[in-house]
Amino acid sequence: MRVLSSLRTAKTRHPGCKIVRRKGRVYIINKINPRYKVRQG
């Protein structure tokens, strides 16, 4: 999982990307292609 300061480009990278908030952090998860997992902060 990569850590980015901004998720603006990461959320448009693949059509299966979804934004999720967990424990005060913002994640992008992708069940179709898990290599697009990203965390902010």
C-alpha positions as CSV (number, residue, x, y, z in Angstrom):
1,M,0.0,0.0,0.0
2,R,1.4,3.4,-1.0
3,V,1.1,6.5,1.2
4,L,0.3,9.7,-0.7
5,S,-0.2,13.3,0.4
6,S,-3.1,13.8,-2.0
7,L,-5.5,11.3,-3.4
8,R,-6.9,13.4,-6.2
9,T,-5.1,11.5,-9.0
10,A,-5.3,8.1,-7.3
11,K,-9.1,8.0,-7.3
12,T,-9.4,8.4,-11.1
13,R,-6.7,5.9,-11.9
14,H,-9.1,2.9,-12.2
15,P,-12.9,2.6,-12.4
16,G,-13.0,0.2,-9.5
17,C,-11.4,2.7,-7.0
18,K,-13.5,3.7,-3.9
19,I,-12.8,6.1,-1.2
20,V,-13.1,4.8,2.4
21,R,-12.5,6.5,5.8
22,R,-11.2,4.4,8.6
23,K,-9.9,5.5,12.0
24,G,-9.3,9.1,10.8
25,R,-7.4,8.1,7.7
26,V,-8.5,8.1,4.1
27,Y,-8.0,5.0,2.0
28,I,-8.6,4.1,-1.6
29,I,-9.5,0.5,-2.1
30,N,-10.0,-1.5,-5.3
31,K,-11.4,-5.0,-5.1
32,I,-11.0,-5.6,-8.8
33,N,-7.3,-4.8,-8.9
34,P,-5.8,-4.5,-5.4
35,R,-2.5,-3.0,-6.6
36,Y,-4.3,0.4,-6.5
37,K,-4.6,0.5,-2.7
38,V,-3.5,3.9,-1.4
39,R,-3.6,5.6,2.0
40,Q,-3.4,9.3,2.8
41,G,-1.6,10.7,5.8
